[in-house]
Amino acid sequence: MSTNMVVRVEGQEFILERVFDAPRELVFKAMSEAEHLKHWWGPRGWELTVCNVDFRPGGVWHYCMKCIDENQGDFFGFEAWGKALYQEIEVAEKIVYDDYFSDAEGHVAEGMPASHITITFLEHEGRTKLISCARYESVEALQHVIQMGMEQGIRETWDRLDEHLQAVK
């Protein structure tokens, strides 16, 4: 297992790579099925209180992350809603979706950066190399999410994914 995440910013793209000590099929399921997502999606101290997944091209994943950690100050009790619109799915190989901040009804949050994300699952010495490439509409939009703490949030989320994979494999 490698806990090292490679992070690159290339123009409007935010690229993340990490190797997980689990087979591609399991990593793919963990990223596509509500039963798995509920256990690891979000940074530490947050849980998915809503997780509705329609995993197919044209389908929607609508979710709510809620901060349950009293030590996170003003974030405690805060809800962050998100919505993904699946564009392309190749089982155990690739997931392509548009990612949005949203509200509880699934309406896209105005003024918040959206991204077009391609997640690739590669066989890597009996493990899985996960590559996430998020393309934003502008360099400024990407910088906005970076300033919001996106990198730390994804590091913690992928640490939780790794812990979940170890627990279920």
RAFEN-V887931 format. One record per helix or strand of 3 or more residues. SS is the DSSP state (h for helix, s for strand). FROM is the first residue (numbers start at 0). TO is the last residue. Records with the same first field share a line. If there is no record, write none. Layout:
SS: FROM-TO  FROM-TO
This chain:
s: 5-9  12-19  45-52  59-66  78-89  93-101  114-123  126-135
h: 23-29  33-39  69-74  138-146  149-167
